[in-house]
Amino acid sequence: MSLSMTQVWLIAVALLLLIEFATTALTTIWFAGGALIALICSLLGGPVWLQCALFAAGSVVLLFLTRPLAVRLLKKDAVRTNADSLIGKEAVVTEKIDNLRSTGAVQVSGQVWTARSVNPEHIIEKDEIVMIRAIEGVKLIVGKRIS
């Protein structure tokens, strides 16, 4: 049984769309668009080399032109917080930070946060000033202040 290029492109579109619907991660949608363009070319009788070229070019163009817009539209429901603005700020240790014992807290901008050291072996004493390096869940990851 030999498949025509029209059938190949139709199967490619269907498979790529199935993968996209299964993952919903915007991974194959661009290639499904490229395969659709190649399918149209095949239906119009275009040569195989042109179909392949249109698949590649169409996929790349769709990826670069529409991905930023799609990502922005899909992330508009994300709850934005200003917690990320704490990264790089200084904080005062209010409870000794010891990752091994799962203890530690810092105060920054009038709020007390649970804190852990960026270096798991490093114990940070109360009243030291630290710099916030990252946020993991509801914990601040802190390290020595950069002078």
Backbone torsions as a table, in degrees:
resi	resn	phi	psi	omega
1	MET	NA	124.0	-178.0
2	SER	-110.9	131.5	179.2
3	LEU	-92.3	140.6	173.4
4	SER	-79.6	163.4	178.6
5	MET	-63.9	-31.6	176.8
6	THR	-61.9	-42.9	178.3
7	GLN	-66.3	-39.2	179.1
8	VAL	-61.4	-46.6	-179.0
9	TRP	-67.8	-35.9	178.1
10	LEU	-64.8	-43.3	176.9
11	ILE	-63.9	-41.5	179.4
12	ALA	-61.3	-45.4	178.7
13	VAL	-59.7	-47.3	-177.9
14	ALA	-62.5	-46.7	-179.8
15	LEU	-64.0	-44.4	-179.3
16	LEU	-64.5	-38.4	177.0
17	LEU	-68.4	-38.3	176.1
18	LEU	-60.9	-44.5	178.1
19	ILE	-61.6	-43.1	-179.6
20	GLU	-63.1	-44.7	179.8
21	PHE	-65.9	-32.7	-179.8
22	ALA	-72.9	-35.0	-176.4
23	THR	-98.7	-29.2	-176.1
24	THR	46.5	39.9	-177.3
25	ALA	-117.5	15.4	-178.0
26	LEU	51.6	54.3	-179.6
27	THR	-108.8	-35.9	-175.5
28	THR	-117.8	-3.9	-176.2
29	ILE	-59.6	-35.3	-178.1
30	TRP	-67.1	-37.7	179.8
31	PHE	-74.4	-30.8	174.4
32	ALA	-63.8	-39.3	175.5
33	GLY	-63.7	-42.5	177.1
34	GLY	-63.2	-39.6	178.3
35	ALA	-67.4	-34.7	177.1
36	LEU	-64.9	-41.4	176.8
37	ILE	-62.4	-43.2	178.2
38	ALA	-65.1	-36.6	177.1
39	LEU	-61.4	-44.6	178.6
40	ILE	-61.9	-42.7	177.8
41	CYS	-60.9	-41.1	179.1
42	SER	-64.2	-42.0	178.8
43	LEU	-63.6	-30.5	178.8
44	LEU	-85.2	0.6	176.0
45	GLY	87.7	18.2	179.7
46	GLY	-69.0	151.3	179.9
47	PRO	-67.9	158.4	-176.4
48	VAL	-59.4	-40.4	-179.2
49	TRP	-62.0	-37.6	179.7
50	LEU	-70.4	-39.4	177.6
51	GLN	-59.8	-45.5	180.0
52	CYS	-65.3	-41.0	179.0
53	ALA	-64.4	-42.4	178.9
54	LEU	-67.5	-35.6	176.0
55	PHE	-60.8	-49.6	-178.3
56	ALA	-64.6	-50.3	-177.8
57	ALA	-64.9	-43.3	-180.0
58	GLY	-62.6	-41.2	178.8
59	SER	-62.5	-45.7	-178.5
60	VAL	-65.5	-45.2	-179.5
61	VAL	-62.8	-46.3	178.5
62	LEU	-61.3	-40.8	179.8
63	LEU	-60.4	-49.5	-175.2
64	PHE	-77.5	-29.4	-177.3
65	LEU	-88.9	-33.2	-173.8
66	THR	-108.3	-18.6	-177.1
67	ARG	-61.0	-47.6	-179.8
68	PRO	-58.7	-39.4	178.8
69	LEU	-66.6	-44.6	-179.3
70	ALA	-63.6	-43.5	179.9
71	VAL	-63.1	-42.4	179.5
72	ARG	-63.4	-42.1	-179.7
73	LEU	-67.9	-37.6	-179.1
74	LEU	-73.6	-25.9	-177.7
75	LYS	-93.9	4.5	-177.5
76	LYS	-70.0	-19.8	177.6
77	ASP	-83.1	-8.5	-178.9
78	ALA	-66.0	136.0	179.1
79	VAL	-77.4	119.3	-179.9
80	ARG	-91.1	134.2	175.8
81	THR	-124.5	165.0	177.6
82	ASN	-98.8	14.5	179.5
83	ALA	-61.8	-35.7	179.7
84	ASP	-61.7	-22.1	178.9
85	SER	-69.8	-12.2	178.5
86	LEU	-75.2	-23.5	-178.2
87	ILE	-62.1	128.1	-178.1
88	GLY	96.7	-11.7	179.2
89	LYS	-84.9	160.9	177.2
90	GLU	-92.6	149.8	179.3
91	ALA	-139.3	157.3	178.1
92	VAL	-104.1	130.2	179.4
93	VAL	-73.0	122.5	179.9
94	THR	-104.0	-15.8	175.3
95	GLU	-144.2	132.4	-176.9
96	LYS	-47.7	130.7	-178.9
97	ILE	-94.5	117.8	179.4
98	ASP	-139.8	103.0	-177.0
99	ASN	-60.5	-37.1	-178.5
100	LEU	-61.6	-38.6	-179.6
101	ARG	-93.5	0.1	-179.1
102	SER	56.3	46.2	177.2
103	THR	-122.9	157.3	173.6
104	GLY	139.8	143.2	177.6
105	ALA	-153.3	150.9	176.4
106	VAL	-134.0	159.5	174.9
107	GLN	-116.8	130.0	177.9
108	VAL	-143.5	134.2	-180.0
109	SER	51.1	38.7	176.6
110	GLY	79.5	2.7	-179.7
111	GLN	-117.5	143.7	177.6
112	VAL	-97.8	130.3	-179.6
113	TRP	-123.0	147.7	168.5
114	THR	-67.8	140.8	-176.1
115	ALA	-136.5	151.5	173.8
116	ARG	-134.2	153.4	-179.0
117	SER	-80.1	142.0	176.0
118	VAL	-64.3	-28.8	176.2
119	ASN	-103.6	109.2	-174.1
120	PRO	-57.0	-28.0	-178.6
121	GLU	-85.5	-10.6	-174.0
122	HIS	-89.2	121.2	175.1
123	ILE	-96.3	131.3	-178.3
124	ILE	-113.0	124.3	-175.5
125	GLU	-78.3	157.7	177.0
126	LYS	-58.8	145.4	178.5
127	ASP	76.4	-0.5	173.8
128	GLU	-74.6	153.4	176.5
129	ILE	-100.5	128.8	-177.5
130	VAL	-125.1	167.2	176.5
131	MET	-110.6	136.8	178.8
132	ILE	-78.6	122.8	-177.0
133	ARG	-101.0	-32.6	-176.8
134	ALA	-162.1	171.6	174.7
135	ILE	-128.2	126.5	176.3
136	GLU	-122.5	106.0	-175.9
137	GLY	65.7	-116.6	179.5
138	VAL	-110.1	16.4	-179.8
139	LYS	-112.2	140.0	173.1
140	LEU	-89.7	136.8	175.1
141	ILE	-101.3	119.0	-172.5
142	VAL	-121.5	160.5	177.9
143	GLY	-148.4	-178.9	179.9
144	LYS	-59.0	146.0	178.9
145	ARG	-68.2	135.4	177.4
146	ILE	-87.0	120.4	-176.5
147	SER	-81.6	NA	NA
